[in-house]
Amino acid sequence: MAELKRLAFSYALQPRTVTSIARLEIMRLDHPTALQPVIYEPAVCLVLQGAKRAVIGEQVLAYSAGDYFIAAAEVAALGRISEATQEQPYLALNLLLDPQVIAGVLLDLPKGSEPAASSGFFTSTADSKLLDAWLRLVSVLDRPDEAAVLGPMIEREILFRLLQGPSGVLLRQIAGSDNRLSSIRKAMAWLREHYAEPVRVEQLAAIAGMSSSVFHKHFKDVTALSPIQYQKQIRLQEARRQLSQAPVDAAGVAFSIGYESASQFSREYKRLFGASPVQDAKQLQGLIG
């Protein structure tokens, strides 16, 4: 871990550093953050220093140095960096998950049965073999010629180690082309694209190719939220983005993202972000300016 931190620090010159190795990022932050809504993209995050907390539905996850977090789908959550200072910043490695790469690793493993539906996220502690693979991946960053060849090989080893561990079921679902997780992700993608439109569970179930009752259960298994709750978080995050970039018109933003009541929008916005739309927009625009 000490050598892994040293190497990661040498490359982490900003809060999010995209490296020369495909899908590998380094995250660094020197102060704690407030609890903020976020959409986790499919990735595995290994914390090297500091700590993070995530609230997904009614579940609270806390992970720190040596722990890793996997998101298998675009999970809506509330997240915060809970431990970070200038002397000891939060530091983490983030590897985006490519279903095709995972599927390629699975081709070399004994074929397993279709995994049972599980949640779309997982956290655990990395063992020595997994940490060693991460170390070798970061070590080749300063050798571009080697990184081009060895990077994909070491990425496969990391995925192999994860597939062999308790997160294996989750990764197998990511790689599947015709399973429950991929079907739920189709409905999630539709909600993110059509967040402002009224939606019925029956409509989403048809997109996923499931009955309404089965769809609702599997959607909540994956996201820890109902489809309506998931859409609400997407709407409110889009509202915040709009309010941070334009003159404050809370009512206009409310209607543009699908709310029929400005007062309901204001109540739900304050519940999620801790301030009214107008107050929050002024704070955001002040920080940006």
SVG drawing of the C-alpha trace seen along z (x, -y; Angstrom):
<svg xmlns="http://www.w3.org/2000/svg" viewBox="-48 -36 57 61">
<polyline fill="none" stroke="black" stroke-width="0.4" points="0.0,0.0 2.8,-2.4 4.4,-2.0 1.0,-2.2 0.2,-5.5 3.6,-6.9 3.2,-6.1 -0.4,-7.3 0.6,-10.6 3.2,-11.3 0.6,-11.2 -2.4,-12.8 -1.9,-16.4 -5.6,-17.4 -8.8,-16.1 -9.3,-13.7 -6.4,-12.6 -7.0,-10.6 -4.0,-8.4 -2.4,-7.0 -3.9,-3.6 -7.4,-3.2 -10.1,-3.4 -7.7,-4.1 -8.2,-7.4 -6.6,-8.7 -8.7,-10.7 -7.2,-13.1 -8.9,-15.6 -7.4,-17.5 -10.5,-18.3 -13.8,-16.6 -16.9,-17.3 -20.5,-17.7 -23.0,-14.9 -23.9,-15.4 -26.0,-13.5 -23.9,-11.6 -24.4,-9.0 -21.8,-6.3 -20.8,-4.9 -19.8,-1.2 -16.3,-1.1 -14.2,0.3 -12.7,-2.2 -9.8,-1.3 -9.2,-3.7 -5.5,-4.3 -5.9,-7.0 -8.7,-8.8 -12.3,-7.6 -15.6,-7.9 -19.3,-7.4 -22.1,-6.7 -25.9,-6.5 -27.7,-4.4 -31.4,-4.1 -31.5,-3.2 -28.0,-1.7 -25.0,-3.5 -21.6,-2.3 -18.3,-3.4 -15.0,-2.5 -11.5,-3.6 -7.8,-2.7 -7.5,0.8 -11.3,1.1 -12.8,1.1 -16.2,0.2 -17.8,1.6 -20.8,0.1 -22.3,2.3 -24.8,-0.1 -25.4,-3.9 -26.4,-4.0 -27.9,-7.2 -26.4,-7.9 -25.4,-10.5 -21.7,-10.5 -19.0,-12.4 -15.3,-12.3 -15.4,-11.9 -11.6,-11.9 -9.1,-14.1 -6.6,-16.8 -3.8,-18.7 -1.2,-16.6 -3.1,-13.3 -5.5,-13.8 -8.1,-11.4 -6.5,-9.2 -8.1,-6.5 -7.7,-4.5 -10.7,-4.3 -11.0,-1.6 -13.9,-2.0 -15.6,1.4 -15.8,2.5 -18.3,5.4 -16.4,6.7 -13.1,6.9 -14.9,8.7 -16.5,11.1 -13.1,11.8 -11.8,12.8 -14.8,15.0 -14.1,16.9 -10.9,18.3 -12.8,19.4 -15.1,22.4 -18.6,21.4 -20.9,20.6 -24.6,20.5 -26.6,17.3 -26.0,15.3 -28.9,14.5 -30.0,10.9 -28.0,8.9 -27.6,5.2 -25.8,2.9 -23.0,2.1 -20.6,3.9 -17.8,3.0 -15.1,5.2 -11.4,5.2 -8.7,5.9 -6.4,8.8 -2.7,8.9 -3.0,10.5 -5.4,7.8 -3.3,5.0 -0.2,6.4 -2.0,6.3 -3.0,2.7 0.6,1.8 1.9,3.3 -0.7,1.5 0.2,-1.9 4.0,-1.0 3.9,-0.9 2.5,-4.4 6.0,-5.9 6.9,-3.4 4.5,-4.1 5.8,-1.4 5.3,1.2 2.0,-0.3 0.5,0.2 1.2,3.9 1.1,4.7 -1.7,2.4 -4.5,4.5 -2.9,7.7 -2.8,6.4 -6.4,5.0 -7.5,8.5 -5.7,9.8 -7.4,7.3 -10.8,8.4 -9.8,12.0 -9.0,11.5 -12.4,9.7 -14.2,12.5 -12.7,15.0 -13.7,13.1 -17.1,12.1 -17.7,9.5 -17.6,12.2 -21.4,12.5 -21.7,8.7 -19.0,8.7 -20.5,11.7 -23.8,9.7 -22.0,6.7 -20.5,9.0 -23.8,10.6 -25.5,9.5 -28.9,10.9 -29.5,10.9 -31.5,9.0 -28.8,6.4 -28.5,5.3 -32.3,5.2 -32.6,3.0 -29.8,0.7 -31.8,0.2 -34.6,-1.2 -32.2,-3.3 -30.7,-4.7 -34.2,-5.6 -35.0,-7.4 -31.8,-9.4 -32.5,-10.4 -36.2,-11.1 -36.1,-12.4 -38.6,-15.3 -41.3,-13.0 -44.1,-11.4 -43.4,-7.7 -45.3,-4.6 -43.7,-1.4 -45.5,0.6 -43.7,-1.4 -40.3,-0.8 -41.0,2.8 -41.8,3.2 -38.4,1.6 -36.7,4.1 -38.8,7.0 -40.2,7.9 -43.6,8.0 -44.2,4.9 -43.9,6.7 -40.6,8.5 -39.2,5.3 -40.0,3.2 -38.3,5.8 -35.2,6.1 -34.9,2.4 -34.9,1.8 -32.4,4.7 -30.0,3.0 -30.4,-0.6 -31.9,-0.4 -34.5,-2.9 -37.8,-2.7 -38.0,-3.8 -39.8,-7.0 -37.2,-7.8 -34.4,-7.2 -36.0,-9.6 -36.5,-12.2 -32.8,-12.2 -31.9,-12.5 -34.3,-15.4 -33.0,-17.3 -29.4,-16.8 -30.2,-18.3 -32.0,-21.2 -29.0,-21.9 -26.8,-21.9 -29.1,-24.4 -29.4,-26.6 -25.6,-26.8 -25.1,-28.0 -27.9,-30.5 -29.8,-33.4 -31.9,-32.0 -35.4,-31.0 -36.4,-28.2 -40.0,-28.0 -38.8,-27.8 -36.3,-25.1 -38.9,-23.1 -41.2,-23.0 -38.4,-22.2 -37.4,-19.1 -41.0,-17.8 -42.4,-19.2 -45.9,-20.5 -45.7,-22.3 -42.9,-24.8 -43.6,-24.5 -43.2,-20.7 -39.9,-21.1 -38.6,-23.6 -39.4,-21.2 -37.8,-18.2 -34.8,-20.2 -34.2,-21.5 -34.6,-18.0 -31.9,-16.7 -29.4,-19.6 -30.0,-21.2 -31.0,-24.6 -33.7,-26.1 -33.1,-26.3 -32.5,-30.0 -30.1,-29.9 -28.2,-26.9 -27.9,-28.5 -26.4,-31.7 -23.9,-29.6 -23.0,-27.6 -22.7,-30.6 -20.6,-32.4 -18.2,-29.4 -18.0,-29.1 -17.5,-32.9"/>
</svg>
